[in-house]
Amino acid sequence: MDEDLIDTDRLSLSRKSVIPGAGFFLPDEEGPSEERIAALERAETVVVADPDADGLGCVALIREARGDVEAGTVDPDEEFDVPEGRVALLPTSPHDLADSFAEAAEYLPEGVEVFVCDLCPDEESDIDALADLVAGAESVSWFDHHQWDPDLAARVRELGVELGVGESDEECTTDVVLRSLDHDFDARFEDLAAVTRDHDLWIRDDARSDDLADYAYWVSPEVYIATVRTHGADLPPVAERYIEKRRIEKRALIDLAVERADVREVDGVTVGVTYGRCSQNEVAEALRERGADAAVIVKPAGSASIRGSAGFERCHEVAAQVGGGGHPRAAGCKPDIYHDMLDYAHHWTTRGATTKQVILDAFRNLPPEEEEESEFDVYD
């Protein structure tokens, strides 16, 4: 393949916003890299985590609690040599949870301490390899704040995992880890958890929370962890300059996604729907300002983000119908409708028409909302 065809940095922003990045078109590596295997094999503790600001905040706390080596201030524009510490990170997504558990079970030495952070299984198959991981580990602790299925929570506990799930509308996973670990954390880590929560729960009372989220998205996980472990939520000037530089393009992509949005009425819910490579939270906020109770942002790679508001808190129910999950006001999914490249070609040229329709149908298929829903507390 001509690599110029997938080099989206050569395109105008309007074209760049409607197709995936180059990584989408590259084949997945066959198994983990040699570097990752080496990190797992020498680890005393491993953290399987979602590599967003919340998941990486958990890794920073665990490394601090276990006295792992610090890296200090890191310049994101320079090459970063990751220190060989005792706490290894295994970044993963909810869709790759089963493979990550199998990988950890295969390569981790006997007697390792394992943490799983900011991840929620969608179905039984996601935890198929968890028993093998538990069998070889000293302990397995799982901390999260998403909406859990009671049967899956019970199954995880039956396997011998310490499971702690916070209230999804009150805590982020960094909060849960902060109060669960037996360690006297400095005040900067309490502040880090509070600011992470401000973004993850879409409270947005602290201007620093958008900086954390953007920085976690743009830099490598190890750069982010090293930075917040040293500085907490008050990012150093070198990080602030990097963020501002990257936000020039970010703002332009947001504007394009908002411009192409439609607003629909679906069974009494005003839903803003759009498509494109963009920062979904800011786009959702703009659609709320246009009167939307909920926002659906379909991405070129096939996934979608669903965002709610005080007027709509059932995003996780919508996402669950199309292979996803999340929180009442924030969820994600990837409908199982992409079977070959022709399906993706249709997706790009129609600006996600089929995915939009599948998700709007999920809004229509929501059962009547009960006046008082029963609660299931999965936190010990």
N, C-alpha and C positions, 0 to 999 in steps of 0.2 A: 504493500500500500504506500502511496505517496504521502509521506508524513505531513506535507503542507496541507493536506485535506483535513487533518484533524487538529491542526495548530490554530485554535480559536483566537489566540492573541493577535493573529494577523487580520482578523475580521473587524468590520465596523461593529459598534456596540449593538446596533439593532439586530444584526445577524447573529452575533455572539450570544445574545440573550435567549435565542430560541433553540439552540442545540447544546448537547452536553459538552463538558470539557474533554480534553484529550484522553484522560484516564478511562473514560467510558469505553473507548474503542480499543484499548490495549488488552491483551489476554491476561487473565489472572495468573499469578505465579503458581506453579505446581508445588503446593506445600509452603511452609514458612521459610523465610530466608535464613541463611546461615547465621547472620547476626542475631536474629530473633531466637533461634534455637539455642545459641550460646548464652544469651541472656536468661532464658528459661532454665537451662541446665545448671547455671551457677547461682540461681536465686534461692534465697531463704524464705522470701515472701513474694507472691505474685498477685497482682490486681488485674482482674478481668473487668474492663470498664468501657463505657461509652465515651469516646474521645471528644465530648463537648465540654463546655466550661464546668458543668456540674460534675460529670464523671471524672474529669482531670483534677478538679478541686479535691475530690475524695482521695485520689492518688497522692496529692501533695500532703494531705493530712496523715495518711498512713505512713508515708516516708518520714515525715517529721516524728511521728509517734515511735517508729522503729529505729530512729537515729541514723537514717541512711545519709550517705554523703551528699553535701550541698554543692550546687554548681555556681551559685551567685548570679550576678546580673549578666544577661545574655543579650547580645545584639542580634536581632532577627535577620539582619541582612548579611551576617557572616556565618560561615560554616561552624556548626556546633558539635563538638565531640562529647557524646553522652558519657558521664562518669560511670564506671563499672560498680554500681551499687548492689545492695542486697535485695532491694525491692524492685522487681521487674514489672513492667506494664505490658499487658496483652490487650491492645485496643480492639474493640469489636462493636458490631451493631446488633440490634435485636434480631435481624434476619440471619446473622451469622453465628448466633449464640451456640448452636449445637456443634458446629465445626470448631469453635474456639475452645469449648469444653473438651472435645476429643483431642485437640492439639495440646492443651495443657496436661491432660492425663497421660499423653504419650511421652512428652519431653521433660516434664518436671521430675526432679529427683524425689525419692521417698521422704516423707516427713515435712513437706513444705506447708507453710501457712498460706491459705488462699482466701482472697476477698473478691466478691463479685459486686460491682457498684453501678447504680443508675441504669439497670437493665431489668426488663420484665419479660418472662416467657409468654408467648402468645398461644402456644399449644404444647401438648405432651411431648412431641418429638424434639422440642427445643432443649429438653433436659434429659434426653436419652443417654448422653455420655456423662451426666453428672455423677452417677453412681461410681463409675470408674475413677473419676477425679477425687471423690470423697474417700474411696478405698486407699488411695495412695498418699493422701494429705494428712498432715497433723491435725488441721482443722479447716473448715470451710465456713465463712461468714458471708451472708448476702444482705446488702443494704440497698434500699430502693425507696421510691416515693410514688410510683405509678399505681394505676388501678389493677389489682391482682385478682385473678380468678381464684375463688376459695379452694377449689379442688387442686389446682396447681400449687398453691401455697402449702396445702396439707401434704402433698406429695414431696415437695422440696424438704419440708421438715422431717418427713418419714425417713429420708435418706441420711439424716444426721446433720443437716445444715442449720446453722443459727441464722434465722431469717428475721430481719427487722425492716418493716415497711412503714414509713411515716405517712401522715395524712397528706394527700397529694395537693390539697389546696392551702396547706399551711407550711409545708417544709419542702426543701429540695433535698437531694440525697447527701449533699455535703453537710447539711444540718444533722441528718441522721448519723453520719459517721462521726461528726464532732462530738455528739452526746453519747455515742456508743462505745468509743474507744476509751480505755483506761489510761488517759494521759492528760497532763496539765498543759493545755495549749496556750501559747501566747495570745494576746488580745488581737493580733493581726489576723489570726486564723478565725476567730469569732467574727471579725469584720468581713473576712473573705466569704464565709458562709452566708452572712446576711446579704451581701451584695450579689452573690450568686443566686440566692433565693429571689432577690428583687427582679432579676431577669428571667429566671427559669419559670417563675409563677406569673410572669408578665405583670408585675406590680409597677415597676418603672418609676419609683420614687427617688432613686439614686442614679445620678448621671453616670457613675462609674460602671454600672452593670452592663450597659451596651458595649463599653470598652472591653470588658472581660469576655463577653460573648464573641465579639468580632476578633479579638486577639486569639482566642482559642480556635476559631474557625480558620484563621489565616496562617498561623505558624504551626510548626510541628508540635505534637503532644509534649515532647521532652522540653522544648523551649518554653512552652506555657507553664508546665509544672515547675521548672526551675525558677521562672520569673515570679509566680505567685507565692512560691514557698519562701522566697527571699523578701518580697515586697508586699505580700498580701494583695489587697484590692487596689492599693495605690501604685499603679504601674509606673515604672521609671520613665524619664524623658525619652530614652531611646525607643521604648515601646510606644509611647504616645505619638512620636513623630512617624513611626511606621504605620500606625493605625490611621492617622490623618491622611497620609499619602494613599493608602489603599481605599479610603472612603470616597475618593473622587469618582472612581468607577462604580463603587457600590451605590452611590446616590443616583447615578445615571441609570443603572439597571433597575432600581426601585421605581424610578419615574416611568420607565418603559412598561413595567408590569402593571402599574396602576393605570396607565393610559389605555391598555388593552383589556381592562377588566369589564365584566358585565355584572349587573346586579339582578338577581332573580328572587321571586317570591315562591317559597316552597312550603306549603302547608302552614302558612302563617309565620314562617321564619324568613327574614331577608338575608339572602346569601350572596356575598360578593365572590365572583369566580374569575380567576386569571391564570396566566401561564407564563413561565419564563425562569431563567436563572436569576435569582434575586434573593434578598434577605427577607424571608417570609414574614417575620414579625413586624417589620416596618411597613411592609405592604398591607398586612392585615390591619394595622393601625390606621392607615390611610383609608382603607375600605370601610372601617367602622366610622370614620369621620364623614363618610358619604352615606351613612345610615344603615350599614350592614350589621346584622346581629352576629353573623358568622362569616368567615372567609375561607375559601379554598384556593390554595396556591399550588398548581400543578407544575412539576419540574420536568425539564427535557429528558432526564434520565428515567422518568416513569413514575417516580414517587410523588406524593402530594402531602402538603401540610394543611391541617384543618385548625383554625383558630376561632375561639368563641368570644363571649363577652358576658356582662352581667345579665344580658337578655337571652343568652344561649349557653348552657353549660352541659352539653351532651356530646362534645367532640369525640370522646373516647368511644361512645356508642356508635357513632357514625363510622369511625375508623375500624372498629371491630368487625363490621360487616364486609369489609374489603381487605382483610388480611393485616390489619394494623391494631393500634391501641395508643394509650397515652393518658391524658388527664381530661377532666371535664371541659377546660378551656383551651387545651392545646394537645393535639394528637397528630399522628402521622400514619401513612399507609402506602402500599404499593399494590394496586390491584393486579390480580393474576390474569392479565390479558395480553401479555407480550410473549409471543411464542417464536417469533423469528424476526429478522431485521426488517421485513416488510411491515410488520406491526409497528416497529419503532419509526420507520419512515412515514407511515400514516400519522403517527403521533406527532412528529415534528412538523409536518406540512399542514396539519389541521389544528396546530396549537393545542394539542391534548384533548381533542373533542370527545373521544371515547372515554377517557379517564374522567373528564368532567361529568359526563352523563352518568357513569357508574356511581360516582360519589353523590351526585344530586339525587339519584335513585335511593341511595342509602339514607339520605335525609328524609325522603318520602316514606321509607319503610320503617322509620322509628316507631316503636309502639307508643301508645298514649302515656304521657308522663304521669307517674303516680304522685299523689299529693305528698306522701311521706315515704321515701324510699328507705328500705332497711339498709343498715350499715354493716360491713364486715371488717373488723379490725384485725389485720394480720400482723400487728406488731406485738412482740412478746414484752 
